[in-house]
Amino acid sequence: MKPVKPTKETLSRAYILQTALDLLDQISLQKFTMRKLGQKMKVSPMAVYRYFPNQGALFDGVVELIWKKALVFNPSKVNDSWQVQVIALMSQLRQTLLKHPHILPLISTHPIVTKSEFMLVEEILTKLKTKGMNVRPTTVFLINSLTVYTLGFVWAEAIEPKDGGKTDPKVMKELQDNSDLLSGLLQVLQTEQYTADQQFLMGLKAILNGWK
């Protein structure tokens, strides 16, 4: 969604964050600078520092924005089990990240640190608890497992391999001819028997079904 500039002369935190996300979608994290952000908004870069003390704080805000965009409960899932709702949330996170692939390095290295992010986690867990989820201190490890799995899956989907990463058809055939075990595994991959959506859901369900 293209950010709408405030009608007043002053900027707003929400507008800056949405514009920063829009800019990151265009130029990638490595090329991002506060000067370019200021140019995109037609203001001095110093104006941004009135809302964010440094670029790191701005990036924390962008990560927070991504979480808020992704982790929204689907009204059609309100009567489903907590497991089904978790699958829906992680699926939304995946789709959000696929729309903003340049954010992957940022969200992968910026843990939840803002008050709003922690409040969002509390809100989600409170709703899941009403659906039967047993929330305890170790639930944090389930959250980590789900988010890391989702991030890793999107990395594999959205980022093209560089300097290698290509399969050799001759090697693949040799492996399949000499190993029944590898033949079955490689055939599933080569024939694209399962869609990316199906593969993603298989992994999510495996994590959730094994969680006690």
C-alpha positions in Angstrom: 0.0 0.0 0.0 1.4 3.3 -1.1 1.9 5.7 1.9 -0.4 8.8 2.0 1.4 11.9 3.0 -0.2 13.7 6.0 -2.2 16.8 5.0 -0.4 18.9 7.7 3.1 20.3 7.2 4.4 18.0 9.9 5.4 14.4 9.3 4.0 11.4 11.3 5.7 8.3 12.6 3.2 6.1 10.7 3.9 7.9 7.4 7.7 7.7 7.8 7.6 4.0 8.5 5.3 3.2 5.6 7.5 5.3 3.3 10.6 3.5 4.6 9.0 0.2 3.8 8.0 1.4 0.3 11.6 2.5 -0.3 13.0 -0.7 1.0 10.8 -2.6 -1.5 12.3 -0.6 -4.3 16.0 -0.4 -3.5 16.9 -3.2 -0.9 18.3 -2.9 2.6 22.0 -2.5 1.4 21.2 0.7 -0.6 18.9 2.3 2.0 20.0 5.6 3.6 18.2 8.2 5.7 19.1 10.7 3.0 17.2 8.7 0.4 14.3 8.4 2.7 14.2 12.1 3.2 14.4 12.6 -0.6 11.5 10.3 -1.1 9.4 12.3 1.3 10.8 15.6 0.0 12.0 16.6 3.4 15.4 17.0 5.1 16.8 13.8 6.6 17.1 15.6 9.9 13.2 15.7 10.0 13.2 11.9 10.4 15.5 12.1 13.4 12.7 14.0 15.3 10.8 10.7 15.3 13.6 8.2 15.3 17.0 8.8 17.0 18.9 6.7 14.5 18.5 4.3 11.6 18.4 1.3 14.0 15.3 2.7 15.7 13.7 3.3 12.3 14.4 -0.3 11.3 12.9 -1.5 14.6 9.8 0.4 13.6 9.7 -1.1 10.1 9.9 -4.6 11.6 7.1 -3.7 14.0 5.1 -2.5 11.0 5.6 -5.8 9.3 4.4 -7.8 12.3 1.3 -5.7 12.6 0.5 -6.2 8.9 1.0 -9.9 9.1 -0.3 -11.0 12.5 -4.0 -10.1 12.2 -6.6 -12.7 13.1 -8.8 -13.9 10.2 -12.5 -13.4 11.1 -13.3 -16.7 9.3 -11.1 -18.6 11.7 -12.5 -17.3 15.0 -14.3 -20.6 15.7 -11.4 -22.8 14.8 -8.9 -24.5 17.1 -5.8 -22.6 18.2 -3.7 -24.8 15.9 -5.7 -23.8 12.9 -5.5 -20.1 13.9 -1.7 -20.4 14.3 -1.4 -21.9 10.8 -3.5 -19.0 9.4 -1.3 -16.4 11.2 2.0 -18.0 9.9 0.5 -18.3 6.4 -0.3 -14.5 6.6 3.3 -13.8 7.7 4.6 -15.8 4.8 2.5 -13.9 2.3 3.4 -10.6 3.8 7.1 -11.4 3.6 6.8 -12.6 0.0 5.3 -9.1 -0.8 8.4 -7.5 0.9 11.3 -9.8 0.2 13.9 -7.0 0.8 12.8 -7.0 4.4 14.0 -10.5 5.1 17.5 -9.6 6.3 16.0 -7.0 8.5 13.3 -9.0 10.2 15.6 -12.0 10.5 18.2 -10.0 12.5 15.9 -7.6 14.5 14.2 -9.4 17.4 11.0 -8.2 19.0 12.1 -5.2 21.1 9.3 -2.5 21.0 6.5 -2.2 23.5 3.9 -2.5 20.6 5.4 -5.7 19.5 5.3 -7.3 22.9 1.7 -6.1 23.3 0.9 -7.7 20.0 2.3 -11.0 21.2 0.2 -10.8 24.4 -2.9 -10.1 22.4 -2.3 -13.1 20.1 -1.6 -15.5 23.0 -4.6 -14.3 24.9 -6.8 -15.1 21.9 -5.1 -18.5 21.4 -5.5 -19.3 25.1 -9.3 -18.9 24.8 -9.2 -21.5 22.1 -7.5 -24.1 24.3 -3.8 -23.3 23.9 -1.8 -24.0 27.1 0.4 -20.9 27.4 3.4 -21.4 29.6 7.0 -20.0 29.7 8.2 -22.6 27.2 5.6 -21.4 24.7 8.2 -18.9 23.6 10.2 -21.7 22.0 7.1 -22.7 20.0 6.8 -19.1 18.8 10.5 -19.1 17.9 10.2 -22.4 16.0 7.2 -21.2 14.0 8.7 -17.8 13.0 12.1 -19.2 12.2 10.6 -21.9 10.1 8.4 -19.4 8.2 11.4 -17.0 7.7 13.6 -19.8 6.4 10.9 -21.0 4.0 10.4 -17.5 2.6 14.2 -17.1 2.2 14.2 -20.2 0.1 11.2 -19.1 -2.0 12.1 -15.4 -2.5 15.9 -15.3 -2.8 17.5 -16.6 -5.9 20.8 -18.5 -5.3 24.0 -16.8 -6.5 27.3 -18.3 -7.5 26.1 -21.9 -7.6 23.1 -23.5 -6.2 22.1 -25.1 -9.5 21.6 -28.9 -9.8 23.4 -31.0 -12.3 21.0 -33.2 -14.2 23.7 -35.9 -14.7 24.5 -36.0 -11.0 20.8 -36.2 -10.1 20.2 -39.1 -12.5 23.3 -41.0 -11.1 22.1 -40.5 -7.6 18.6 -41.8 -8.5 19.9 -44.8 -10.4 22.1 -45.9 -7.5 19.9 -45.2 -4.5 16.2 -46.1 -4.2 16.0 -43.9 -1.1 17.3 -40.8 -2.8 15.4 -41.6 -6.0 12.1 -41.3 -4.1 13.1 -38.0 -2.4 14.5 -36.4 -5.6 11.6 -37.4 -7.7 9.1 -35.5 -5.5 11.3 -32.4 -5.8 11.9 -32.7 -9.5 8.3 -33.4 -10.5 7.1 -30.5 -8.3 4.4 -32.9 -7.0 3.6 -30.5 -4.1 3.0 -26.8 -4.4 4.9 -24.3 -2.2 1.7 -23.8 -0.2 1.3 -27.5 0.5 5.0 -27.9 1.5 4.7 -24.9 3.9 1.6 -26.3 5.5 3.2 -29.7 5.9 6.1 -28.2 7.9 3.8 -26.1 10.1 1.6 -29.1 10.9 4.7 -31.2 11.8 5.8 -28.5 14.3 2.4 -28.1 15.9 1.6 -31.8 16.0 4.8 -32.5 17.8 4.3 -29.8 20.4 3.1 -31.1 23.8 
